């Protein structure tokens, strides 16, 4: 696997993981806190999501630098980290790029 494909793969894995943690925080942990009065799930899920969020930002910046992204694309990926499901939508585009990067040059 070449460097470009590896960087894209890393961003995809972190993006999907960060997106899942965001959904768990919003759809499971927050209702448990505000409906059932149990704040503990928000504490641990929020902590994990915070770490994954920072990893996602780092992965976006790494990809932007290595793959020479323009500011519009960088902003798109940064904004996606704040919107539920957005990282999953961007993943389909990254998957195509990863597959193209993995194809052997003829």
C-alpha positions as CSV (number, residue, x, y, z in Angstrom):
1,X,0.0,0.0,0.0
2,X,1.4,3.3,-1.0
3,X,1.6,6.4,1.3
4,X,-1.3,8.2,-0.3
5,X,-3.6,5.2,0.1
6,X,-2.4,4.7,3.7
7,X,-3.1,8.3,4.6
8,X,-6.6,8.1,3.1
9,X,-7.3,4.8,4.8
10,X,-6.2,6.2,8.2
11,X,-8.5,9.2,7.7
12,X,-11.4,6.9,6.8
13,X,-11.0,4.7,9.8
14,X,-10.7,7.7,12.2
15,X,-13.6,9.5,10.5
16,X,-15.9,6.5,10.8
17,X,-14.9,5.8,14.4
18,X,-15.3,9.5,15.3
19,X,-18.7,9.5,13.6
20,X,-19.9,6.5,15.5
21,X,-18.7,8.0,18.8
22,X,-20.6,11.2,18.0
23,X,-23.8,9.2,17.3
24,X,-23.5,7.2,20.5
25,X,-23.0,10.4,22.5
26,X,-26.0,12.1,20.9
27,X,-28.4,9.1,20.6
28,X,-27.5,7.0,23.7
29,X,-25.5,8.8,26.3
30,X,-27.3,12.2,26.2
31,X,-30.8,10.7,26.5
32,X,-29.5,8.5,29.4
33,X,-28.3,11.7,31.1
34,X,-31.3,13.9,30.5
35,X,-34.1,11.4,30.5
36,X,-32.9,8.9,33.1
37,X,-30.7,11.1,35.2
38,X,-27.5,9.0,34.6
39,X,-24.6,11.3,33.7
40,X,-21.9,8.6,33.7
41,X,-22.4,7.5,30.0
42,X,-21.9,11.1,28.9
43,X,-18.7,11.4,30.9
44,X,-17.0,8.4,29.4
45,X,-18.5,8.6,25.9
46,X,-17.8,12.3,25.8
47,X,-14.2,11.7,26.8
48,X,-13.7,9.0,24.1
49,X,-15.4,11.2,21.5
50,X,-13.1,14.1,22.4
51,X,-10.0,12.0,21.9
52,X,-11.4,10.7,18.6
53,X,-12.4,14.3,17.5
54,X,-8.8,15.5,18.1
55,X,-7.5,12.4,16.2
56,X,-9.9,13.2,13.3
57,X,-8.7,16.9,13.1
58,X,-5.1,15.7,13.1
59,X,-5.9,13.1,10.4
60,X,-7.6,15.8,8.2
61,X,-4.6,18.1,8.6
62,X,-2.2,15.3,7.8
63,X,-4.2,14.4,4.7
64,X,-4.5,18.0,3.6
65,X,-0.7,18.5,3.8
66,X,0.3,15.2,2.2
67,X,-2.4,15.2,-0.5
68,X,-2.2,19.0,-1.2
69,X,-5.9,19.7,-0.5
70,X,-7.3,23.1,-1.2
71,X,-8.8,25.3,1.6
72,X,-12.4,24.5,0.5
73,X,-11.8,20.7,0.9
74,X,-10.1,21.2,4.2
75,X,-13.0,23.3,5.5
76,X,-15.5,20.7,4.2
77,X,-13.8,17.9,6.2
78,X,-13.5,20.1,9.3
79,X,-17.2,21.1,9.2
80,X,-18.1,17.5,8.8
81,X,-16.8,16.7,12.2
82,X,-19.5,18.9,13.7
83,X,-22.4,17.4,11.8
84,X,-23.9,14.0,12.6
85,X,-23.5,11.5,9.7
86,X,-21.3,13.9,7.7
87,X,-18.2,11.9,8.2
88,X,-20.0,8.9,6.8
89,X,-21.1,10.8,3.7
90,X,-17.5,12.0,3.0
91,X,-16.2,8.5,3.5
92,X,-17.7,7.3,0.2
93,X,-15.7,9.9,-1.6
94,X,-12.6,8.9,0.3
95,X,-13.2,5.3,-0.5
96,X,-13.1,6.0,-4.3
97,X,-9.9,8.0,-3.8
98,X,-8.3,5.2,-1.8
99,X,-9.2,2.6,-4.4
100,X,-7.7,4.9,-7.2
101,X,-4.5,5.3,-5.1
102,X,-4.2,1.6,-4.6
103,X,-4.4,0.8,-8.4
104,X,-1.0,-0.1,-9.8
105,X,0.4,2.4,-12.2
106,X,0.8,1.0,-15.7
